[in-house]
Amino acid sequence: MNFNKAIVLGRVTNQPESRSLPSGQSVTSFGVATNRVWKDAQGNKKEDTQFHNIVLFGKLADIASKYLTKGALVLIEGRIQYRSWEGQDGQKKFRT
């Protein structure tokens, strides 16, 4: 059995961008920032922030574009997908 599930709780980093595919299906994309805080061995406070690219399709994309704004707290549940393509400059590009 295989399993690919991700749960991300964080803040929206930019205003969601909506568009339509040639098929007419709605697509909304935005970023989410997550952070964690801990103390190192010497007791110093450390913080790490990660940025996640989120892409939504269909009815969920319509709802997100209507209600989400930059800075809003959001819980996203989905799957991780890796994509690659060749850019206009001929370089291979990757996105998670």
PyMOL commands that place a pseudoatom at each C-alpha (Angstrom):
pseudoatom trace, name=CA, resn=MET, resi=1, chain=A, elem=C, hetatm=0, pos=[0.000, 0.000, 0.000]
pseudoatom trace, name=CA, resn=ASN, resi=2, chain=A, elem=C, hetatm=0, pos=[1.223, 3.511, -0.830]
pseudoatom trace, name=CA, resn=PHE, resi=3, chain=A, elem=C, hetatm=0, pos=[0.283, 6.695, 0.997]
pseudoatom trace, name=CA, resn=ASN, resi=4, chain=A, elem=C, hetatm=0, pos=[0.870, 10.357, 0.103]
pseudoatom trace, name=CA, resn=LYS, resi=5, chain=A, elem=C, hetatm=0, pos=[-0.814, 12.790, 2.494]
pseudoatom trace, name=CA, resn=ALA, resi=6, chain=A, elem=C, hetatm=0, pos=[0.248, 16.181, 3.772]
pseudoatom trace, name=CA, resn=ILE, resi=7, chain=A, elem=C, hetatm=0, pos=[-1.333, 18.465, 6.364]
pseudoatom trace, name=CA, resn=VAL, resi=8, chain=A, elem=C, hetatm=0, pos=[-0.104, 22.063, 6.504]
pseudoatom trace, name=CA, resn=LEU, resi=9, chain=A, elem=C, hetatm=0, pos=[-1.243, 24.647, 9.064]
pseudoatom trace, name=CA, resn=GLY, resi=10, chain=A, elem=C, hetatm=0, pos=[0.135, 28.108, 8.485]
pseudoatom trace, name=CA, resn=ARG, resi=11, chain=A, elem=C, hetatm=0, pos=[-0.391, 31.636, 7.191]
pseudoatom trace, name=CA, resn=VAL, resi=12, chain=A, elem=C, hetatm=0, pos=[-1.206, 32.573, 3.597]
pseudoatom trace, name=CA, resn=THR, resi=13, chain=A, elem=C, hetatm=0, pos=[1.845, 34.452, 2.247]
pseudoatom trace, name=CA, resn=ASN, resi=14, chain=A, elem=C, hetatm=0, pos=[0.312, 36.122, -0.800]
pseudoatom trace, name=CA, resn=GLN, resi=15, chain=A, elem=C, hetatm=0, pos=[-3.122, 36.913, -2.180]
pseudoatom trace, name=CA, resn=PRO, resi=16, chain=A, elem=C, hetatm=0, pos=[-4.459, 33.764, -3.907]
pseudoatom trace, name=CA, resn=GLU, resi=17, chain=A, elem=C, hetatm=0, pos=[-4.244, 33.897, -7.715]
pseudoatom trace, name=CA, resn=SER, resi=18, chain=A, elem=C, hetatm=0, pos=[-7.103, 32.379, -9.714]
pseudoatom trace, name=CA, resn=ARG, resi=19, chain=A, elem=C, hetatm=0, pos=[-7.186, 31.283, -13.338]
pseudoatom trace, name=CA, resn=SER, resi=20, chain=A, elem=C, hetatm=0, pos=[-8.970, 28.757, -15.539]
pseudoatom trace, name=CA, resn=LEU, resi=21, chain=A, elem=C, hetatm=0, pos=[-7.557, 25.811, -17.430]
pseudoatom trace, name=CA, resn=PRO, resi=22, chain=A, elem=C, hetatm=0, pos=[-8.412, 25.454, -21.143]
pseudoatom trace, name=CA, resn=SER, resi=23, chain=A, elem=C, hetatm=0, pos=[-11.003, 22.886, -20.023]
pseudoatom trace, name=CA, resn=GLY, resi=24, chain=A, elem=C, hetatm=0, pos=[-12.707, 25.606, -17.956]
pseudoatom trace, name=CA, resn=GLN, resi=25, chain=A, elem=C, hetatm=0, pos=[-11.717, 24.125, -14.585]
pseudoatom trace, name=CA, resn=SER, resi=26, chain=A, elem=C, hetatm=0, pos=[-10.807, 26.715, -11.919]
pseudoatom trace, name=CA, resn=VAL, resi=27, chain=A, elem=C, hetatm=0, pos=[-7.294, 26.753, -10.435]
pseudoatom trace, name=CA, resn=THR, resi=28, chain=A, elem=C, hetatm=0, pos=[-6.160, 28.826, -7.439]
pseudoatom trace, name=CA, resn=SER, resi=29, chain=A, elem=C, hetatm=0, pos=[-2.582, 28.998, -6.172]
pseudoatom trace, name=CA, resn=PHE, resi=30, chain=A, elem=C, hetatm=0, pos=[-0.978, 30.673, -3.175]
pseudoatom trace, name=CA, resn=GLY, resi=31, chain=A, elem=C, hetatm=0, pos=[1.796, 30.209, -0.653]
pseudoatom trace, name=CA, resn=VAL, resi=32, chain=A, elem=C, hetatm=0, pos=[1.626, 29.130, 2.979]
pseudoatom trace, name=CA, resn=ALA, resi=33, chain=A, elem=C, hetatm=0, pos=[4.341, 29.749, 5.585]
pseudoatom trace, name=CA, resn=THR, resi=34, chain=A, elem=C, hetatm=0, pos=[4.871, 27.394, 8.519]
pseudoatom trace, name=CA, resn=ASN, resi=35, chain=A, elem=C, hetatm=0, pos=[7.307, 27.839, 11.347]
pseudoatom trace, name=CA, resn=ARG, resi=36, chain=A, elem=C, hetatm=0, pos=[8.651, 25.969, 14.328]
pseudoatom trace, name=CA, resn=VAL, resi=37, chain=A, elem=C, hetatm=0, pos=[10.392, 27.273, 17.438]
pseudoatom trace, name=CA, resn=TRP, resi=38, chain=A, elem=C, hetatm=0, pos=[12.733, 25.263, 19.679]
pseudoatom trace, name=CA, resn=LYS, resi=39, chain=A, elem=C, hetatm=0, pos=[15.679, 25.661, 22.043]
pseudoatom trace, name=CA, resn=ASP, resi=40, chain=A, elem=C, hetatm=0, pos=[19.092, 24.315, 21.102]
pseudoatom trace, name=CA, resn=ALA, resi=41, chain=A, elem=C, hetatm=0, pos=[21.438, 22.442, 23.443]
pseudoatom trace, name=CA, resn=GLN, resi=42, chain=A, elem=C, hetatm=0, pos=[22.660, 25.733, 24.948]
pseudoatom trace, name=CA, resn=GLY, resi=43, chain=A, elem=C, hetatm=0, pos=[19.108, 26.918, 25.628]
pseudoatom trace, name=CA, resn=ASN, resi=44, chain=A, elem=C, hetatm=0, pos=[19.055, 29.511, 22.819]
pseudoatom trace, name=CA, resn=LYS, resi=45, chain=A, elem=C, hetatm=0, pos=[15.752, 30.051, 21.055]
pseudoatom trace, name=CA, resn=LYS, resi=46, chain=A, elem=C, hetatm=0, pos=[15.816, 28.930, 17.401]
pseudoatom trace, name=CA, resn=GLU, resi=47, chain=A, elem=C, hetatm=0, pos=[13.194, 29.429, 14.705]
pseudoatom trace, name=CA, resn=ASP, resi=48, chain=A, elem=C, hetatm=0, pos=[12.774, 27.906, 11.253]
pseudoatom trace, name=CA, resn=THR, resi=49, chain=A, elem=C, hetatm=0, pos=[10.260, 28.970, 8.592]
pseudoatom trace, name=CA, resn=GLN, resi=50, chain=A, elem=C, hetatm=0, pos=[9.263, 26.858, 5.592]
pseudoatom trace, name=CA, resn=PHE, resi=51, chain=A, elem=C, hetatm=0, pos=[7.291, 28.044, 2.561]
pseudoatom trace, name=CA, resn=HIS, resi=52, chain=A, elem=C, hetatm=0, pos=[4.848, 25.769, 0.735]
pseudoatom trace, name=CA, resn=ASN, resi=53, chain=A, elem=C, hetatm=0, pos=[3.240, 26.168, -2.707]
pseudoatom trace, name=CA, resn=ILE, resi=54, chain=A, elem=C, hetatm=0, pos=[-0.457, 25.286, -2.683]
pseudoatom trace, name=CA, resn=VAL, resi=55, chain=A, elem=C, hetatm=0, pos=[-2.560, 24.607, -5.797]
pseudoatom trace, name=CA, resn=LEU, resi=56, chain=A, elem=C, hetatm=0, pos=[-6.314, 23.958, -5.606]
pseudoatom trace, name=CA, resn=PHE, resi=57, chain=A, elem=C, hetatm=0, pos=[-8.675, 22.836, -8.360]
pseudoatom trace, name=CA, resn=GLY, resi=58, chain=A, elem=C, hetatm=0, pos=[-12.416, 22.998, -9.065]
pseudoatom trace, name=CA, resn=LYS, resi=59, chain=A, elem=C, hetatm=0, pos=[-14.944, 24.069, -6.448]
pseudoatom trace, name=CA, resn=LEU, resi=60, chain=A, elem=C, hetatm=0, pos=[-12.285, 24.209, -3.718]
pseudoatom trace, name=CA, resn=ALA, resi=61, chain=A, elem=C, hetatm=0, pos=[-10.304, 26.677, -5.861]
pseudoatom trace, name=CA, resn=ASP, resi=62, chain=A, elem=C, hetatm=0, pos=[-13.394, 28.895, -6.177]
pseudoatom trace, name=CA, resn=ILE, resi=63, chain=A, elem=C, hetatm=0, pos=[-13.998, 28.846, -2.405]
pseudoatom trace, name=CA, resn=ALA, resi=64, chain=A, elem=C, hetatm=0, pos=[-10.344, 29.613, -1.590]
pseudoatom trace, name=CA, resn=SER, resi=65, chain=A, elem=C, hetatm=0, pos=[-10.176, 32.553, -4.006]
pseudoatom trace, name=CA, resn=LYS, resi=66, chain=A, elem=C, hetatm=0, pos=[-13.349, 33.978, -2.468]
pseudoatom trace, name=CA, resn=TYR, resi=67, chain=A, elem=C, hetatm=0, pos=[-12.449, 33.655, 1.235]
pseudoatom trace, name=CA, resn=LEU, resi=68, chain=A, elem=C, hetatm=0, pos=[-8.653, 33.468, 1.666]
pseudoatom trace, name=CA, resn=THR, resi=69, chain=A, elem=C, hetatm=0, pos=[-6.531, 36.596, 2.035]
pseudoatom trace, name=CA, resn=LYS, resi=70, chain=A, elem=C, hetatm=0, pos=[-2.877, 37.256, 2.738]
pseudoatom trace, name=CA, resn=GLY, resi=71, chain=A, elem=C, hetatm=0, pos=[-2.093, 36.580, 6.414]
pseudoatom trace, name=CA, resn=ALA, resi=72, chain=A, elem=C, hetatm=0, pos=[-5.089, 34.311, 7.026]
pseudoatom trace, name=CA, resn=LEU, resi=73, chain=A, elem=C, hetatm=0, pos=[-4.533, 31.143, 9.052]
pseudoatom trace, name=CA, resn=VAL, resi=74, chain=A, elem=C, hetatm=0, pos=[-5.334, 28.116, 6.908]
pseudoatom trace, name=CA, resn=LEU, resi=75, chain=A, elem=C, hetatm=0, pos=[-5.304, 24.332, 7.297]
pseudoatom trace, name=CA, resn=ILE, resi=76, chain=A, elem=C, hetatm=0, pos=[-4.595, 22.479, 4.053]
pseudoatom trace, name=CA, resn=GLU, resi=77, chain=A, elem=C, hetatm=0, pos=[-4.915, 18.725, 3.652]
pseudoatom trace, name=CA, resn=GLY, resi=78, chain=A, elem=C, hetatm=0, pos=[-3.793, 17.130, 0.407]
pseudoatom trace, name=CA, resn=ARG, resi=79, chain=A, elem=C, hetatm=0, pos=[-0.934, 15.331, -1.292]
pseudoatom trace, name=CA, resn=ILE, resi=80, chain=A, elem=C, hetatm=0, pos=[2.601, 16.274, -2.279]
pseudoatom trace, name=CA, resn=GLN, resi=81, chain=A, elem=C, hetatm=0, pos=[3.285, 16.362, -6.000]
pseudoatom trace, name=CA, resn=TYR, resi=82, chain=A, elem=C, hetatm=0, pos=[6.568, 17.103, -7.761]
pseudoatom trace, name=CA, resn=ARG, resi=83, chain=A, elem=C, hetatm=0, pos=[6.600, 18.639, -11.248]
pseudoatom trace, name=CA, resn=SER, resi=84, chain=A, elem=C, hetatm=0, pos=[9.408, 19.444, -13.653]
pseudoatom trace, name=CA, resn=TRP, resi=85, chain=A, elem=C, hetatm=0, pos=[9.519, 21.285, -16.970]
pseudoatom trace, name=CA, resn=GLU, resi=86, chain=A, elem=C, hetatm=0, pos=[11.969, 22.985, -19.289]
pseudoatom trace, name=CA, resn=GLY, resi=87, chain=A, elem=C, hetatm=0, pos=[11.988, 26.776, -18.971]
pseudoatom trace, name=CA, resn=GLN, resi=88, chain=A, elem=C, hetatm=0, pos=[12.256, 29.272, -21.829]
pseudoatom trace, name=CA, resn=ASP, resi=89, chain=A, elem=C, hetatm=0, pos=[15.988, 29.512, -21.107]
pseudoatom trace, name=CA, resn=GLY, resi=90, chain=A, elem=C, hetatm=0, pos=[16.383, 25.752, -21.676]
pseudoatom trace, name=CA, resn=GLN, resi=91, chain=A, elem=C, hetatm=0, pos=[17.042, 25.027, -17.986]
pseudoatom trace, name=CA, resn=LYS, resi=92, chain=A, elem=C, hetatm=0, pos=[15.111, 22.253, -16.235]
pseudoatom trace, name=CA, resn=LYS, resi=93, chain=A, elem=C, hetatm=0, pos=[12.865, 23.687, -13.512]
pseudoatom trace, name=CA, resn=PHE, resi=94, chain=A, elem=C, hetatm=0, pos=[11.256, 21.931, -10.557]
pseudoatom trace, name=CA, resn=ARG, resi=95, chain=A, elem=C, hetatm=0, pos=[8.342, 22.675, -8.233]
pseudoatom trace, name=CA, resn=THR, resi=96, chain=A, elem=C, hetatm=0, pos=[6.887, 20.833, -5.258]
for i in range(1, 96): cmd.bond("trace and resi %d" % i, "trace and resi %d" % (i + 1))
show_as sticks, trace
zoom trace
